[in-house]
Amino acid sequence: MLEILVILAVLSADQVSKALCASWLPGLTGGSYTIIKDVFYLFYTENRGASFGILQNARWFFIAVTIIFCTLIALFMIKERKNLHRLMRLSLSLILAGAIGNFIDRLFLGFVRDMFYFKPINFPVFNLSDTAITIGATLLILDILFFRGKDVLSSFEKRFSRQKKDGDAQ
C-alpha cells in the first residue's frame, strides 16, 4: 500500500507542477520566476534528452529503456514484497514514480518538462520526477551500504543462484 500511495502522490504532484509551469512560465518575461534571488528559480524548459540534456532526440530509446526498467522494478517489488523492508520499498517507489513521470511526458509530448533551476552551482533545470529519482536512488544506496538493503540483496542473490543451479541441473 505504501508503494501505491508514494507513486500516486509523486506522479500527481509531478504532472500538476509540470502542467502549471508549462502554462504559466512561458508567458512571463524571460520565461522564469524568481523564488530566491540569485539562488532558486522556476524556469520552464523542454528537455528532449536525458539527464543534463545528453542524448538529445533519443525519445524512442528512452521510452523503451523506461518500459524495461520500470517493468523490472515493479516485478522485483511484487516478487520480493515479503522480503523488502519499508526503506527499500520507499526508495524503489520513488525511483519508479519519477521514471513514470518523465515517461508520461516523453510518450505524450516528445520531451520532458523541467522547471526548477538552482543558480549557485548552475545545476541543470530539473523537475519533481528527477527529484524523486535522485532521492530514491540516494536512499537505496544508503540502505544497501549501511542498513538492511544489503541483507535483502544478499538473500535475493542466494535464491536467484539456487534457482539458476536447479534450472541448469534439469
One Martini backbone bead per residue (centre of mass of N, CA, C, O) as a GRO file, in nm:
protein
  170
    1MET     BB    1   0.057   0.063  -0.021
    2LEU     BB    2   0.290   0.261  -0.003
    3GLU     BB    3   0.368   0.251  -0.299
    4ILE     BB    4   0.108   0.364  -0.423
    5LEU     BB    5   0.105   0.634  -0.272
    6VAL     BB    6   0.376   0.740  -0.368
    7ILE     BB    7   0.329   0.725  -0.670
    8LEU     BB    8   0.071   0.901  -0.682
    9ALA     BB    9   0.187   1.155  -0.547
   10VAL     BB   10   0.422   1.209  -0.739
   11LEU     BB   11   0.267   1.211  -1.006
   12SER     BB   12   0.072   1.437  -0.937
   13ALA     BB   13   0.275   1.659  -0.866
   14ASP     BB   14   0.431   1.648  -1.131
   15GLN     BB   15   0.200   1.702  -1.340
   16VAL     BB   16   0.096   1.964  -1.216
   17SER     BB   17   0.361   2.128  -1.219
   18LYS     BB   18   0.405   2.107  -1.524
   19ALA     BB   19   0.141   2.234  -1.620
   20LEU     BB   20   0.165   2.504  -1.476
   21CYS     BB   21   0.443   2.590  -1.592
   22ALA     BB   22   0.368   2.560  -1.898
   23SER     BB   23   0.133   2.787  -1.875
   24TRP     BB   24   0.295   3.028  -1.716
   25LEU     BB   25   0.606   3.086  -1.777
   26PRO     BB   26   0.615   3.169  -2.087
   27GLY     BB   27   0.457   3.453  -2.016
   28LEU     BB   28   0.704   3.548  -1.893
   29THR     BB   29   0.967   3.725  -1.842
   30GLY     BB   30   1.204   3.495  -1.949
   31GLY     BB   31   1.045   3.235  -1.835
   32SER     BB   32   1.058   3.336  -1.523
   33TYR     BB   33   1.081   3.274  -1.155
   34THR     BB   34   1.147   3.411  -0.851
   35ILE     BB   35   1.224   3.279  -0.537
   36ILE     BB   36   1.552   3.316  -0.501
   37LYS     BB   37   1.774   3.534  -0.538
   38ASP     BB   38   2.048   3.381  -0.689
   39VAL     BB   39   1.924   3.067  -0.651
   40PHE     BB   40   1.593   3.026  -0.714
   41TYR     BB   41   1.405   2.894  -1.000
   42LEU     BB   42   1.160   2.928  -1.241
   43PHE     BB   43   1.226   2.733  -1.551
   44TYR     BB   44   1.116   2.669  -1.857
   45THR     BB   45   1.171   2.343  -2.014
   46GLU     BB   46   1.263   2.128  -2.296
   47ASN     BB   47   1.359   1.787  -2.278
   48ARG     BB   48   1.506   1.562  -2.536
   49GLY     BB   49   1.662   1.411  -2.317
   50ALA     BB   50   1.847   1.355  -2.058
   51SER     BB   51   2.043   1.402  -1.837
   52PHE     BB   52   2.171   1.708  -1.902
   53GLY     BB   53   2.087   1.664  -2.222
   54ILE     BB   54   2.151   1.396  -2.314
   55LEU     BB   55   2.060   1.243  -2.590
   56GLN     BB   56   1.923   1.388  -2.809
   57ASN     BB   57   1.641   1.260  -2.965
   58ALA     BB   58   1.593   0.961  -2.790
   59ARG     BB   59   1.297   0.881  -2.729
   60TRP     BB   60   1.259   0.568  -2.795
   61PHE     BB   61   1.483   0.472  -2.617
   62PHE     BB   62   1.364   0.582  -2.346
   63ILE     BB   63   1.101   0.431  -2.360
   64ALA     BB   64   1.217   0.145  -2.364
   65VAL     BB   65   1.392   0.161  -2.108
   66THR     BB   66   1.160   0.238  -1.914
   67ILE     BB   67   0.989  -0.011  -1.948
   68ILE     BB   68   1.199  -0.212  -1.854
   69PHE     BB   69   1.275  -0.084  -1.581
   70CYS     BB   70   0.986  -0.073  -1.455
   71THR     BB   71   0.925  -0.372  -1.480
   72LEU     BB   72   1.158  -0.475  -1.301
   73ILE     BB   73   1.082  -0.324  -1.045
   74ALA     BB   74   0.792  -0.426  -1.015
   75LEU     BB   75   0.860  -0.728  -1.006
   76PHE     BB   76   1.046  -0.713  -0.763
   77MET     BB   77   0.835  -0.590  -0.565
   78ILE     BB   78   0.636  -0.827  -0.587
   79LYS     BB   79   0.819  -1.078  -0.539
   80GLU     BB   80   0.972  -0.924  -0.271
   81ARG     BB   81   0.772  -0.805  -0.063
   82LYS     BB   82   0.839  -0.977   0.201
   83ASN     BB   83   1.160  -0.877   0.195
   84LEU     BB   84   1.082  -0.581   0.206
   85HIS     BB   85   1.146  -0.295   0.341
   86ARG     BB   86   1.049   0.024   0.377
   87LEU     BB   87   1.295   0.175   0.251
   88MET     BB   88   1.304   0.012  -0.013
   89ARG     BB   89   1.015   0.066  -0.103
   90LEU     BB   90   1.044   0.371  -0.112
   91SER     BB   91   1.282   0.401  -0.310
   92LEU     BB   92   1.152   0.241  -0.547
   93SER     BB   93   0.899   0.421  -0.569
   94LEU     BB   94   1.044   0.683  -0.642
   95ILE     BB   95   1.182   0.582  -0.896
   96LEU     BB   96   0.928   0.488  -1.044
   97ALA     BB   97   0.772   0.756  -1.041
   98GLY     BB   98   0.984   0.925  -1.192
   99ALA     BB   99   0.995   0.755  -1.449
  100ILE     BB  100   0.693   0.784  -1.518
  101GLY     BB  101   0.676   1.092  -1.533
  102ASN     BB  102   0.877   1.118  -1.777
  103PHE     BB  103   0.736   0.917  -1.964
  104ILE     BB  104   0.477   1.070  -2.011
  105ASP     BB  105   0.606   1.306  -2.156
  106ARG     BB  106   0.753   1.152  -2.381
  107LEU     BB  107   0.506   1.006  -2.502
  108PHE     BB  108   0.300   1.273  -2.534
  109LEU     BB  109   0.533   1.516  -2.613
  110GLY     BB  110   0.862   1.441  -2.666
  111PHE     BB  111   0.920   1.558  -2.372
  112VAL     BB  112   1.061   1.714  -2.085
  113ARG     BB  113   0.949   1.891  -1.812
  114ASP     BB  114   1.121   2.173  -1.682
  115MET     BB  115   1.171   2.417  -1.373
  116PHE     BB  116   1.425   2.385  -1.191
  117TYR     BB  117   1.664   2.635  -1.062
  118PHE     BB  118   2.011   2.624  -0.948
  119LYS     BB  119   2.246   2.875  -0.955
  120PRO     BB  120   2.516   2.847  -0.780
  121ILE     BB  121   2.582   2.562  -0.966
  122ASN     BB  122   2.442   2.542  -1.239
  123PHE     BB  123   2.204   2.357  -1.244
  124PRO     BB  124   2.011   2.175  -1.404
  125VAL     BB  125   1.711   2.155  -1.509
  126PHE     BB  126   1.425   2.038  -1.317
  127ASN     BB  127   1.206   1.798  -1.154
  128LEU     BB  128   1.015   1.593  -0.958
  129SER     BB  129   1.110   1.330  -1.085
  130ASP     BB  130   1.410   1.377  -1.047
  131THR     BB  131   1.391   1.401  -0.740
  132ALA     BB  132   1.279   1.118  -0.684
  133ILE     BB  133   1.512   0.961  -0.807
  134THR     BB  134   1.739   1.081  -0.631
  135ILE     BB  135   1.623   1.006  -0.354
  136GLY     BB  136   1.583   0.704  -0.408
  137ALA     BB  137   1.880   0.638  -0.479
  138THR     BB  138   2.004   0.738  -0.216
  139LEU     BB  139   1.845   0.551  -0.026
  140LEU     BB  140   1.937   0.287  -0.156
  141ILE     BB  141   2.238   0.318  -0.111
  142LEU     BB  142   2.227   0.353   0.196
  143ASP     BB  143   2.085   0.086   0.251
  144ILE     BB  144   2.301  -0.101   0.126
  145LEU     BB  145   2.549   0.010   0.297
  146PHE     BB  146   2.396   0.053   0.614
  147PHE     BB  147   2.154  -0.143   0.600
  148ARG     BB  148   1.913  -0.385   0.497
  149GLY     BB  149   1.975  -0.404   0.185
  150LYS     BB  150   2.207  -0.616   0.180
  151ASP     BB  151   2.029  -0.853   0.278
  152VAL     BB  152   1.830  -0.858   0.045
  153LEU     BB  153   2.038  -0.901  -0.184
  154SER     BB  154   2.165  -1.158  -0.071
  155SER     BB  155   1.907  -1.327  -0.068
  156PHE     BB  156   1.841  -1.296  -0.368
  157GLU     BB  157   2.104  -1.414  -0.479
  158LYS     BB  158   2.076  -1.694  -0.352
  159ARG     BB  159   1.803  -1.769  -0.483
  160PHE     BB  160   1.890  -1.724  -0.776
  161SER     BB  161   2.125  -1.929  -0.778
  162ARG     BB  162   1.954  -2.174  -0.700
  163GLN     BB  163   1.758  -2.160  -0.943
  164LYS     BB  164   1.975  -2.185  -1.160
  165LYS     BB  165   2.089  -2.458  -1.075
  166ASP     BB  166   1.821  -2.613  -1.096
  167GLY     BB  167   1.782  -2.545  -1.402
  168ASP     BB  168   2.057  -2.672  -1.504
  169ALA     BB  169   1.999  -2.969  -1.392
  170GLN     BB  170   1.745  -3.014  -1.593
   0.00000   0.00000   0.00000
